[in-house]
Amino acid sequence: MVTVRRSILSAFFSAALASTCLADAPTSSGTGFAVTPSGWLLTNAHVVQGCKQRHSSPAL
């Protein structure tokens, strides 16, 4: 029997969705990627540094 598995990179990039993150008062924004089906986002620390709340929305 042959088992076929997707590579880690293939799984990552097929699940990655661009998004935008805005700070509490929209003074900062940045990009990130959804890396899991449950909604974990990957972004740079400076994008969310000091935020009390975060909001993300898909880029269209």
VOTI-925836 format. One record per residue: residue in three letters; residue number from 1; z, y, x of N, C-alpha, C in turn. Coordinates in pm, 1 decimal. Layout:
BEGIN
["ALA" NUM [Z Y X] [Z Y X] [Z Y X]];
...
***
This chain:
BEGIN
["MET" 1 [0.0 -117.4 84.0] [0.0 0.0 0.0] [0.0 124.4 89.1]];
["VAL" 2 [-79.4 223.5 51.3] [-88.4 348.4 126.0] [-15.9 457.2 47.7]];
["THR" 3 [71.9 530.0 116.0] [143.1 641.4 54.5] [88.1 771.3 111.2]];
["VAL" 4 [50.0 862.1 23.7] [-4.0 990.7 66.7] [99.1 1098.2 35.3]];
["ARG" 5 [131.0 1179.8 135.9] [226.3 1288.6 117.4] [161.9 1419.5 160.2]];
["ARG" 6 [194.0 1524.9 88.6] [145.0 1656.1 129.5] [222.8 1702.0 251.7]];
["SER" 7 [157.1 1774.8 338.3] [226.9 1830.5 453.6] [324.1 1938.0 406.7]];
["ILE" 8 [423.4 1966.9 488.7] [520.7 2070.3 454.8] [450.6 2204.5 435.7]];
["LEU" 9 [356.4 2237.5 523.2] [285.4 2365.1 509.6] [203.7 2371.1 382.0]];
["SER" 10 [140.2 2261.0 347.0] [62.0 2257.3 224.1] [152.2 2280.8 103.3]];
["ALA" 11 [267.4 2214.3 100.9] [360.9 2232.1 -10.3] [412.5 2375.4 -14.6]];
["PHE" 12 [442.2 2432.9 102.1] [493.3 2570.1 109.1] [391.5 2669.0 55.6]];
["PHE" 13 [269.4 2662.3 105.6] [170.4 2761.8 67.1] [120.4 2743.1 -75.2]];
["SER" 14 [123.8 2622.7 -127.0] [81.2 2605.3 -265.5] [186.7 2658.7 -361.8]];
["ALA" 15 [313.1 2665.5 -317.1] [420.3 2715.8 -402.7] [448.0 2864.0 -380.7]];
["ALA" 16 [393.8 2921.5 -275.0] [425.4 3060.8 -240.7] [354.9 3156.3 -335.6]];
["LEU" 17 [433.1 3243.7 -394.7] [378.9 3347.2 -483.0] [427.7 3481.5 -431.6]];
["ALA" 18 [338.8 3574.4 -414.9] [378.1 3706.7 -366.5] [463.5 3775.1 -472.4]];
["SER" 19 [562.3 3848.5 -429.3] [645.8 3922.8 -522.8] [690.7 4053.3 -458.1]];
["THR" 20 [743.6 4141.2 -538.7] [793.4 4269.5 -490.9] [941.7 4278.1 -522.2]];
["CYS" 21 [1019.3 4329.7 -430.1] [1163.6 4345.8 -449.8] [1196.7 4494.1 -444.6]];
["LEU" 22 [1266.4 4543.8 -546.6] [1306.4 4684.3 -551.2] [1457.8 4694.6 -539.9]];
["ALA" 23 [1505.6 4795.5 -469.5] [1649.6 4819.2 -457.2] [1702.7 4876.3 -588.1]];
["ASP" 24 [1837.0 4896.1 -595.8] [1901.2 4947.4 -717.8] [1830.5 5071.6 -771.5]];
["ALA" 25 [1823.1 5174.1 -693.2] [1742.9 5290.6 -726.4] [1614.4 5270.1 -647.9]];
["PRO" 26 [1502.1 5267.2 -713.5] [1378.7 5228.0 -644.2] [1346.3 5315.2 -522.6]];
["THR" 27 [1425.0 5298.8 -418.1] [1402.0 5371.5 -294.3] [1348.9 5280.4 -186.1]];
["SER" 28 [1343.3 5152.8 -214.3] [1299.3 5055.4 -115.8] [1221.2 4946.4 -185.8]];
["SER" 29 [1121.0 4897.6 -120.6] [1047.3 4783.6 -174.4] [993.8 4702.4 -58.5]];
["GLY" 30 [954.0 4582.1 -87.6] [899.3 4495.3 15.1] [833.8 4375.8 -49.8]];
["THR" 31 [784.9 4288.6 32.2] [720.7 4168.7 -19.5] [803.3 4046.6 14.8]];
["GLY" 32 [778.6 3940.6 -58.2] [844.8 3814.1 -34.7] [761.6 3703.9 -96.3]];
["PHE" 33 [806.1 3582.8 -78.9] [733.8 3467.8 -130.7] [829.7 3373.2 -199.6]];
["ALA" 34 [791.0 3321.2 -315.7] [868.5 3216.7 -381.9] [846.1 3089.2 -302.3]];
["VAL" 35 [954.2 3027.8 -257.6] [940.1 2909.8 -171.9] [987.7 2781.8 -238.9]];
["THR" 36 [1048.1 2792.4 -357.2] [1087.7 2673.3 -431.6] [1054.4 2693.3 -578.3]];
["PRO" 37 [1032.2 2585.8 -650.3] [1005.0 2598.1 -793.8] [1120.8 2661.8 -871.1]];
["SER" 38 [1243.3 2651.7 -818.1] [1358.7 2709.2 -888.1] [1372.7 2859.5 -865.7]];
["GLY" 39 [1288.0 2918.8 -780.2] [1286.0 3063.4 -766.5] [1344.7 3122.6 -640.1]];
["TRP" 40 [1378.9 3042.6 -540.2] [1427.5 3098.8 -413.5] [1317.2 3181.7 -351.0]];
["LEU" 41 [1351.9 3303.6 -304.8] [1255.6 3394.1 -243.5] [1282.4 3407.5 -94.9]];
["LEU" 42 [1176.9 3423.7 -18.5] [1185.2 3446.7 125.3] [1133.5 3587.3 152.2]];
["THR" 43 [1216.6 3671.3 215.9] [1178.3 3808.3 247.0] [1252.9 3852.4 372.1]];
["ASN" 44 [1229.0 3973.1 416.8] [1300.8 4028.1 531.7] [1435.9 4083.6 487.1]];
["ALA" 45 [1534.2 4077.5 576.3] [1669.5 4123.1 544.0] [1672.9 4271.2 507.4]];
["HIS" 46 [1592.3 4354.8 574.3] [1597.6 4498.7 545.9] [1552.4 4532.2 404.2]];
["VAL" 47 [1478.3 4443.3 341.1] [1430.2 4468.1 204.8] [1546.5 4466.8 106.0]];
["VAL" 48 [1644.7 4381.3 127.3] [1755.9 4367.3 33.1] [1889.7 4413.4 90.4]];
["GLN" 49 [1890.3 4461.9 213.1] [2014.5 4504.7 276.8] [2079.5 4617.5 197.2]];
["GLY" 50 [2206.2 4601.0 163.6] [2279.7 4702.4 89.8] [2257.6 4701.1 -60.7]];
["CYS" 51 [2175.7 4614.6 -111.1] [2149.9 4607.8 -255.5] [2265.6 4539.1 -327.2]];
["LYS" 52 [2301.3 4591.7 -443.4] [2398.2 4524.7 -529.3] [2324.9 4435.3 -628.4]];
["GLN" 53 [2206.2 4475.2 -666.5] [2122.0 4397.4 -757.0] [1981.5 4393.6 -700.2]];
["ARG" 54 [1911.3 4286.7 -730.9] [1773.1 4273.3 -685.9] [1685.9 4235.1 -805.0]];
["HIS" 55 [1566.1 4283.2 -803.9] [1469.4 4250.5 -908.8] [1339.0 4213.4 -840.8]];
["SER" 56 [1278.7 4106.6 -885.1] [1148.1 4070.8 -830.0] [1049.9 4050.1 -944.0]];
["SER" 57 [925.3 4077.7 -915.6] [819.4 4057.1 -1013.5] [695.4 4009.9 -940.2]];
["PRO" 58 [616.9 3924.6 -1004.8] [496.4 3873.1 -938.6] [393.1 3982.6 -915.9]];
["ALA" 59 [327.0 3974.6 -803.2] [217.0 4067.0 -774.8] [94.9 4018.0 -850.6]];
["LEU" 60 [25.2 4108.2 -911.7] [-93.9 4069.9 -988.9] [-219.2 4111.6 -919.0]];
***
